[in-house]
Amino acid sequence: MPFKPQLSFRQIINMNVGFFGIQYSFGLQQSAVNPIYDFLGATPDQLPLLNLAGPVTGLLIQPLIGTLSDKTWHPRFGRRKPYFFIGALFCSLCLFLYPFSSTLWMAVGLLWILDAANNTAMEPYRALIADKLPASQQPTGFLTQSFFTGLGITLANVSLFIFQKHIHGEHGSIPYWVFASFFLGSVCSISSVGWSIYKTPEIPPTPEELAKLKADKGGFLEPFREIFHAIEHMPAVMWKLALVYLFQWYALFCYWQNASKSIAQSVWKTSPSHNKILYEEAVGWTGLVNGWYNVVTFLSAFALVGLARRYSPKTVHFICLLLAGTGLVIFPHIENKYLLFAPMTGFGIAWASMMGVPYLMVVGHIPRERYGVYMGIINMMIVIPMILQNLTFGFVLRNMLGNDPGKAISFAGVFLFIAASATLLIQSVKTDPDREVPLPVGGH
């Protein structure tokens, strides 16, 4: 194993700046892509299927790129940096082109490329922390990534609100303020990743590792065999977590797809097809509301970890899911736009719990030597419910909820209540305080 020198805090910051640009893109996907679909004439029940790109690329691209980057080394370009540079480059190009979408299917096609690019950058970036930092500095590295995650997503959402207020006119059916947010994201993506690449040299492999790397040919399918073997022998607690995640992540996609239309309906008494100008106001306000819950997430994350250690992760996550479920049930009935920040405060606290506390619920049951593969399986537990939502919720929304976005949000709240109930099935376990748990850092 190569020697890993201690890095200064500035070096850790420089190494993680690129995560800001990657997460800005994810923030736009949460808040701006579905309104663009609305502007291009999509019906509410079409949105779930149109969002299939995110979870599918997360499921396929991340393990593929992770495997390839593990087997890569170039004396000049390194191991991880070529992948997140290529990912950021294509992400930047897609963000620039996205608001020029003239048809619904052009927007859908660009979203698939954009999501593939984001996931190409994401997985090697996570691995870079483990590559570069000694064990004592890895928590700082992951916390720094979490900081830039919150900053990038928050700026993306707030930019929608600010630009909507100050930039007027439209190109085709897309307002100019949407162009401004995506152009800013395009610049942030390539410039922030470029800065990290410029400032962060990778540690070369030892001669032994290099020899093993060159000798390891034809082993592309081995990681996938390992995943299937791990699933076969997965601890029972992880199956219970999978049940929690099924309802939790299904609900979150329902919220993201319908938030702007629900706000337009309850506050502005309109819809995309009835008054486009008022709907644009609702989209901008949705950006501000979503930006707020991401700020709450960042401010509450450390407190939740402390509460989970003092009481139990199960109790903390149960209460947080109840907060989020209650917030989403009442969300579509709020007619004062300023009061929307109240339920979103609870949602932000729950989002902080979703980003870290479930890992604490299962880590004590996972063999230390299989930690990596089971973290990958947990990521699969996140994206598979999203895929199910994309494939099924259009039917539910059209045939059971009358294409009503407010009812879709309340439906998501009920699913969060079910997820909270499923959390109670998980047996509490005292975690090993010396066990390192890398913080998840957002994205799909």
N, C-alpha and C positions, 0 to 999 in steps of 0.2 A: 504494500500500500504506500503510495507516495506521501511524503511529508506535507502536512497542511499548516502553513504558518498562520498565526493570528492576524486578522485583518483589523484595520482601524474602522471606526464607525463610519467615517466618510467613504471608505472603500466599500463597505457593505451597502451604503446608500447608493453609490454609483452603480454597483452591481444590480440593484433592484429597480432603478429608475425606469427601465424598459417596461416593467409590469404596469406602470401607470398608463402607457399608451394602449397596451393590450386590454386592460380593464375598461378604458374609455370606450373601446369598441363594444365590449359586452354591455356596458351601460346603455349605449344607443340601441342595441338589440332589444333590451328590456323595454325601453320606453318609446322608441321612434319607429321601429320597423313595422309594427302592427298599424300605427296611424298611416304610414305610407301605403300599406295594403288597403286601408280604408279609402285613402285619397284616390287609389287606382281602381276602386269599385268592388273590392272584395266584400262578400257578405259575412256576417259574424260567424256562421257555422263553417265557413271555409278556413278561418284563421288557424285552428289547431293543425290541420294538415299542412298548411303553408309554413308552419314553424317546425316541420319535421327535421330540418337541416341540423339544428343545434344538437339535439340528443344523439342523432345517428352519427354525426361526425365525431362527437365526443366519445361515443362507444367504440368507433373503429379507428379513428386517427390517433388518439392518444396512445393506446398500446402499441400501434404500428410504429409511430415516430419514436416512442420511448425505446423500443427494441432496436430500431435502426441507429439511434444516437448512441446507445450502449456499445454498438459494434463499429463506431466511427472514430477515426483519429487522423487529423491532417496537421503536419508540423506548423503550417501557417494559419489555418482557419480554425483548428481546434476540434472539439467533439460536439459540444452542444450549440455553440454560437452559429454555425451554418444553418441549423434548422430554425432557430428563432429569428434569424435575420431574414431567411426566405419567407417564413410565416408572416413577419411584420411587413415585408415588402408587398406581398400579395394582399394583406389586410389593408394597407395604406391605399393601394390601387382600387380595391373594392369599395372602400369608404368614399373615395373621391368620385367614383362612377355611380354609386348607389342612388343618389337623388336624381340622376338623369334617367332613371328607369321610366320608360314610356308606357310599358305594359306590365300587368301583374306578373306574368311569367318571367319577364326580364328581372324583376325584383327578386323573385323566388330563386332564379338561377344564380344571381349575384350573392344571395344570402348563403347558398350552399358553398360557394367558393370562399366567402368571407369566414364562415364558421370553420371550414377546413383549415384556412390559414391561421385563424386564432388558435385552434387546437394544435397545429404544427408548432406554433411558438410556445404554447403553454407548457406542455409536458417537459421539453428539454430545459425550460427555465426553472421548473421545480427541481429537476435533477441537478442543476448547476449549484444550488445551495449545498447539497450533500457533497458534491465534488470539491467545492472550494473551501468550505468552512469546517474547522475542527468541531467535534461534538459539543464543546462548551459554548460555541458561538452560533450553533444552528438555530436555537430558539430565537435569537436576535435576528437572524436572517429571515426566518419565516414570519416573524412579527413585522419586519420591514416590508415584506411582500404584502402582508395583510393591510398595512398602512397605505401602500400605493394602490391596492385593490379598492379600498374605500374612497381614496382621493379621486381615482380615475372614474369610477362609476358615479360618484357625486357630481363631479364637474360635467360629465356627459348629460346628466339629468338637469342640472341647473342651467346649462347652456341652452337647452330647449326653451326654458322659461324666459331667459333674458333675451335671446334672439327673437323669440316670438313677439315680444313687446316692442322691439326696436327695428326690425327688418320687415319690410312689407313687399307685396307683389308676389308673383308666382311664375314658374316656368312649366308650361303644360298644366298638370294638375297638382304639382308639388310646390309648396310655398318656398320662397327664397330663404326663410329662416331655417328650414330644414337643411338646405344646402350649406348654410354657414356652420351648423353643428357637425355635419359630416366632413366638411373640409377641415375644420379644426381637429377632428378625430384623425383624419388622414395625416396631418402634419405631426400630431402627437405620437402616432404609432411609429412611424419610421424614425423620427428624431430621437425619441426617448430610448428606443431599442438600439439605435446607432450609438448613442452616448454610452450605454452600458457595454456594448461590444468594444468600443474604443478604449474604455477605462478598465476593462476586466480581462486580464490574460488568464487563460485556462492552465491548469496544472497538467503537464504532460504525464503520460503513463510511465511506469517503471519499465525497464527492459523485459522483466518477466511478464508484466501485463500486456506489453506490446506484442510479445511473442505469442501469448495466448490469444490475443485479438486476431492476429494474422492466421493462427491455426484454426480458429473457430469458424468454419465454413459450413454452410448448409444447415445452420441451426435456427432458421427463422421461425419455425413452428414450435420450437421448444417452449417459449414463454406461454403460448396458448395452451399447450399440454399441461403446463404447470397450473394455469388458471383453472382448467377443468378438474384437475386432481384436487386442488384446494377447495373448490366448491363441493366436491364429493365428500370431503372430510371437514366441512365447515362447522365450527361450533354452533350449538343450538341458538345461542344468543344472537348470532348474526342473522339467522333466519327470522328471529323476532324483530330485529332492527330493519330487515328488508320489508316487513309488513308495515312498520311505522313509515318508512320511506315511500312505500307505494302510495299512501294517502297524502303524505306531506308534500311530495314533489309534484304529484298530480294537481294538488290544490294550487301550488305556486304558479304553475303554467296557466291555470285558469285565471288567476289574478292578472298576470302580466299581459295576457292577450285581451283582457276586457276592461282594464282599469280606466283608460282614457274615455271609452264609450260610456262606462258607468258614471263617471264624473260629468260628462256632457249631459247625460240623461237626468241626473239628480240635481245638479247645480244650475246648468244652463238650459235645461228642458229642451234639448235638441239631440240630434244624431248626425253622423257624417253625411247622410243623404238629404237632410232637411235644411241645415244651415252650416255651410262649410266654414264661414268666418268664426262663428261661435264655437264650432268644433275645434278649430285651431287654438282658440283660447283654452279650451279644456285640455288639449294635448300639452300646451305649455304649462298649465297648472299641474298636470299629472307629472311632468318632469320635476317640478318643485316638490311635490308630495313624495315622489320616489327618492329624490335627493335627500329629503329629510330623514326617511327611514334608514338610508345608508349612513347618515351622520349619527343617528341614534345607535346603529349597529356598532360603529367604531367606538363610541363613547361607553357602551355597556359591555363590550366583549370581555374585557379583563375582569370586571366585577362578576360576570357570570361564571367564569372559570374558578374564581375564588369561592363563590357560593356552591359550585358543584363539588369542590374539594371538601368544603365544610359540612355540607349535608349529603346529597347524592346527586350524580348527574341525571338519574331518572326523574327525581323530584323536580329539579330545575327545568328539564326539558318539558315535562308534563305541564308545568305552570306556564311556561313560555308559549307552548302550543295553544293552551286555553286562551291566553291573551290575544294571540294572532287570530284564532278562530272567532272570538268575540268581536274583534275589530272588523273582520271581513263580513260578518253577518250584518253588522249595523252600517257598514261603509256605504252601501247603495241607497240608504235612506237619509243620508245627511245632505241637506240642501244648502247649508252655509259652507262655502269653500274653505274658510279658515278652520272650521271644526274638523275637517278631514285629517288634520295633523294629529288629532287625538288618537284615533284608532291606528294610525300609521306609527305612532310612538310604540305601541304594543307590538305591532308587526316588526318594527326595527329591532326590538329586544329579542323577539323570537328568531329573527333572521340571524342575529349574533349567535344564538344558541344552536341553530341549525348548522352553522359554519364550524362548530367545534365540539359542542357537548356530546353529540352522539358517539364521537370517537372515544370519549372517556368512558362511555357506557360499555364498550366492547373490548377495549384494549387489554383489560385484565384477563380476558379469556383467550387471547390470541397468542400462540407460541412466538416467542421473540424472533426465532430464526425464520418465521414465515410472515413477518410483519409487512414487508413490501407488497407481496402478492395479495394479502387481504385488504390493504389500502386500495389496491386497484379494483378489487371486487366491490368494495364500498362505493367507488366511483360508478361501477356498473349498476349498483342499486339506485343511484341517483338518475342516471340517464334512461334506464328501462321504463320507469314510471312516466317519464316525459314522453317517450315514444308511444306508450299506451294512451296517454292523454291526446297526443296528436292524432292518433288513429281512431279514437272513439268519441272524443268530446264533441266533435262536430255533429254527430248523430244525436247525442244527448241534448245539446243546445238547441238544435233545430226541432226535435220531436218532443222533448220533455220540458224545455225551458222557454219555448217560444222565441228563440233568438233574442232574448232579453239579457243585456250585459249585466244589469244589476242582479238578476237571479243567478247568473254565472258566478258573480263574486260571492254571493251568499252560499251557493253550492260549494265553493272553495272553502268557506268558513266551516261548513258542516264536515267536510273531509278533514280539516285540521282537528276538529273535535274527535273524529274517529282515530286519527293518528295519535292524539293525546291518550286516548283510551288504550290503544295498542302499546304505548310506551310503558304502561303499568305491568305489562306481561314480562318485561325485562327484569331479571333478577339483579339487584344491586350488588356490586362487588367493590371491595376496597382496592383501588389501583396502587400499583407499585410507584412510589414517588420518584424512584430513580429511573423509571422507564421514560424514554424520550418519546413524545408524541408530536410530530410535526403538525403545525397548524395548517388546515386547509386554506387555500388562498383564492377562492372564488372561481368564476367561470363555470363551464358546463362540466 
